[in-house]
Amino acid sequence: MTMEMPLVSVIITTYHNEQYLPRAIGSVLAQTWPNIQLIVVDDNPPDSPSRRATEEVMARYPQALYLRHPENRNGAAARNTGIRAAEGQYIAFLDNDDFYFSDHIASCVRTLQARPDCGSVVCGVAKIRGGVCWDRIDPPEEDMARALLFSETALGTGSNLFLTADTVRGLGGFDERFRRHQDVEFGLRYFAVDRPVTIRQVQIVKEMDGFSNVPDLQKFLQTKELLWDTFHETLDALSPADRARYFGGQWSALLYAACKAGDRDQIRAIASQLERFRPLDKKERLMVSLTRAGLFHGYERLKSMAKTLRSPKLKAQILAGLPEADRHAFEQALSPTKKEDPR
């Protein structure tokens, strides 16, 4: 390792979604930055089909450090396993269904080398689903801790965490009590004490068709309650308006999960909790009405149509200025039948 070309440890955590793993690994191997330690942490149960399929994938990548948990623990534990094995001056995270554009690591290293007073960098993220360019998340102009508090999607993906190793270890890694929202919990702790450098370009693509995007309602509620309890001092210090904004957003996310589950009793209970902070907005009222009529799929269809109409414009923005290899990788990712990295 040299100061001019420091080692970067990239930690890919994998649980189900193994069909996307070659694409994620391929995007790391295609980086323009030459000094990378690739770590893949397998959190699948040892006797599961996903573990066997992942082992078959990893047999093709002997250059990776492949670590297998003896049991399913959770994403936070998997990341901590990777952190313990990381030898780099910098640590980057990558979900197995996401991928980097080729200059991501190089631009992050250069950015932090120019700003030694900062411990992290965040960039733009493109979200895709079913062949549609679903959304683009740019780093917020406001304080990152505040942005993440009010919008848990402000990072775009947990893959948008690139930090110095000292920063990660100084925070004690990830809180393994969290089975969801690990990135939110980590970010709220970290961004409260340090402001990241931002890169406005999209450098990461987030796949939204994966297994992990369908939360179990009761577990989702338990995670929310754990988050509220963990950060109760921060939440207690909010102004009445900000408190209403925060909890309104939290209960709105739970209302969506209840509608997706089709649980009418929970819909009623969660809507009542939401109305303690604000009235249901037009979208929420439509969602609830359609769900009660057994037509939640109609709400999802309307949302998908709106995203599809906007997709060409977002796609053009993201493709502009990309190298040919990255353009090809993005086009392939938008093809629902193409799962593996084409490079």
Secondary structure, 3 states (H helix, E strand, C coil): CCCCCCCEEEEEEECCCHHHHHHHHHHHHCCCCCCEEEEEEECCCCCCHHHHHHHHHHCCCCCCEEEECCCCCCHHHHHHHHHHHCCCCEEEEEECCCEECCCHHHHHHHHHHHCCCCCEEEEEEEEEECCEEEEEECCCCCCHHHHHHHCCCCCCCCCCCEEEHHHHHHCCCCCCCCCCCHHHHHHHHHHCCCCCEEEEEEEEEEECCCHHHCCCHHHHHHHHHHHHHHCHHHHHCCCHHHHHHHHHHHHHHHHHHHHHHCCHHHHHHHHHHHCCCCCCCHHHHHHHHHHHCCCHHHHHHHHHHHHHHHHHHHHHHHHCCCCHHHHHHHHHHCCCCCCCCCC
